[in-house]
């Protein structure tokens, strides 16, 4: 279980209260908190593994947390109290049943959200449609931070971004890697305390840049494959 957190001391009691007791390992990634986030986490879950984030941004925090994990299945969840840890059972069940990546969705049948404005819903819908069209995905949600996956997936998606766009990058690269994805209906609740660092326009533009960059990379890879010397040799032998 990877939980990126920065100044979330007031929300952690709600987060940890919903976590199943059978979880093998909880990794809290501290983003240089100025409150007692770390102390509260250790009080609530004595065996918690605390790692300090190297840089800044949610993507950087998650990458740091993934590297610290020792289990075969990794679950990522936000520290603001908006997600129900009890839903982890559904995510893990999907993985054990054959999925490589269990992707939480607020808009799949049975999911929901109490925390998205009309503008954010519209933006998410447009960006999601763009990813589905450009990469052949069938997602109902794009920018949601509740996901689970087998550890081996990290070798295939090679995360390299630092901000909130990390979820979009993961969703795109699991499709490009041909991994089996199953959406899991999830309900997003309101943040309990504090304010989010998410900025709809700024982070929406970052998500869009990721989509365009990954699309460009995909086209370049196809171009290289078409002009591969090995492929040309094979074609010559066949002809």
Residue pairs with C-beta under 8 A, 6 or more apart in sequence:
1 19
1 23
1 25
1 26
1 27
1 74
1 75
1 77
1 88
2 27
2 29
2 62
2 65
2 66
2 68
2 69
2 74
2 75
2 76
2 77
3 15
3 26
3 27
3 28
3 29
3 65
3 76
3 77
3 78
3 79
4 29
4 31
4 53
4 58
4 61
4 62
4 65
4 76
4 78
4 79
5 12
5 28
5 29
5 30
5 31
5 33
5 37
5 41
5 79
6 30
6 31
6 32
6 33
6 37
6 53
6 61
6 197
7 33
7 34
7 35
7 37
7 194
8 15
8 33
8 37
8 79
8 80
8 194
9 33
9 35
9 36
9 37
9 39
9 40
10 35
10 192
10 193
10 194
11 79
11 80
11 81
11 191
11 192
11 193
11 194
12 37
12 40
12 41
12 44
12 79
13 40
13 44
14 81
14 192
15 77
15 79
15 80
15 81
15 83
15 85
16 26
16 41
16 44
16 45
16 85
17 85
18 84
18 85
18 86
19 26
19 45
19 85
19 88
20 85
20 86
20 88
20 89
23 88
24 70
24 71
25 47
25 49
25 69
25 70
25 71
26 45
26 47
26 48
26 49
27 48
27 49
27 50
27 51
27 65
27 68
27 69
28 37
28 38
28 41
28 48
28 49
28 50
28 51
28 79
29 51
29 52
29 53
29 61
29 62
29 64
29 65
29 68
30 37
30 38
30 50
30 51
30 52
30 53
31 53
31 56
31 61
32 52
32 53
38 50
41 48
41 50
42 48
42 50
49 68
51 64
51 65
51 68
52 64
53 60
53 61
53 64
54 60
54 64
55 162
56 162
57 162
57 163
57 164
57 166
58 145
58 162
58 163
58 164
58 166
59 159
59 161
59 162
59 163
59 164
59 165
59 166
59 169
60 162
62 76
62 159
62 166
63 159
63 166
65 76
66 74
66 154
66 159
69 151
71 151
72 150
72 151
73 92
73 95
73 148
73 149
73 150
73 151
74 148
74 149
74 150
74 151
74 154
75 88
75 91
75 92
75 147
75 148
76 145
76 146
76 147
76 148
77 83
77 85
77 88
77 145
77 146
78 145
78 146
80 191
80 192
80 193
80 194
80 196
81 189
81 191
81 192
81 193
82 115
82 188
82 189
82 190
82 191
82 192
83 104
83 145
83 146
83 186
83 188
83 189
84 186
84 187
84 189
87 104
87 146
87 184
87 186
87 187
88 148
90 102
90 184
90 185
91 102
91 104
91 146
91 147
91 148
91 184
92 102
92 148
94 102
94 148
94 182
94 184
95 102
95 148
95 149
95 150
98 180
99 180
99 181
99 182
100 149
100 150
100 152
100 153
100 174
100 179
100 180
100 181
101 147
101 148
101 149
101 150
101 153
101 170
101 174
101 179
101 180
101 181
101 182
102 147
102 148
102 149
102 181
102 182
102 184
103 139
103 141
103 144
103 147
103 171
103 174
103 181
103 182
103 183
103 184
104 111
104 141
104 144
104 145
104 146
104 147
104 183
104 184
104 186
105 111
105 139
105 140
105 141
105 144
105 183
105 184
105 185
105 186
106 112
106 113
106 116
106 141
106 144
106 186
106 187
106 188
107 113
107 140
107 141
108 140
108 141
108 183
108 184
108 185
108 186
109 185
110 185
111 140
111 141
111 185
111 186
111 187
112 187
112 188
113 121
113 187
113 188
114 187
114 188
114 189
114 190
115 188
115 189
115 190
115 191
116 124
116 188
117 200
119 200
120 200
123 200
123 204
124 141
124 142
124 143
127 142
127 143
127 168
127 204
127 207
127 208
127 211
128 139
128 140
128 141
128 142
130 208
130 211
131 137
131 139
131 142
131 168
131 171
131 172
131 175
131 211
132 138
132 139
134 211
134 215
135 172
135 175
135 176
135 214
135 215
135 218
136 175
137 171
137 172
137 175
137 181
139 171
139 183
140 183
141 183
142 167
142 168
142 171
142 207
143 164
143 167
143 168
143 207
144 167
144 186
144 188
145 167
146 186
146 188
147 167
147 170
148 184
149 174
153 174
153 177
153 179
156 173
156 174
156 177
156 179
157 169
157 170
157 173
157 174
157 177
158 173
159 166
159 169
159 170
159 173
160 169
161 169
161 210
163 203
163 206
164 197
164 198
164 203
164 206
164 207
165 203
165 206
165 207
165 209
165 210
168 207
168 210
168 211
169 210
169 214
171 181
172 210
172 211
172 214
173 214
174 181
175 181
176 214
176 218
225 231
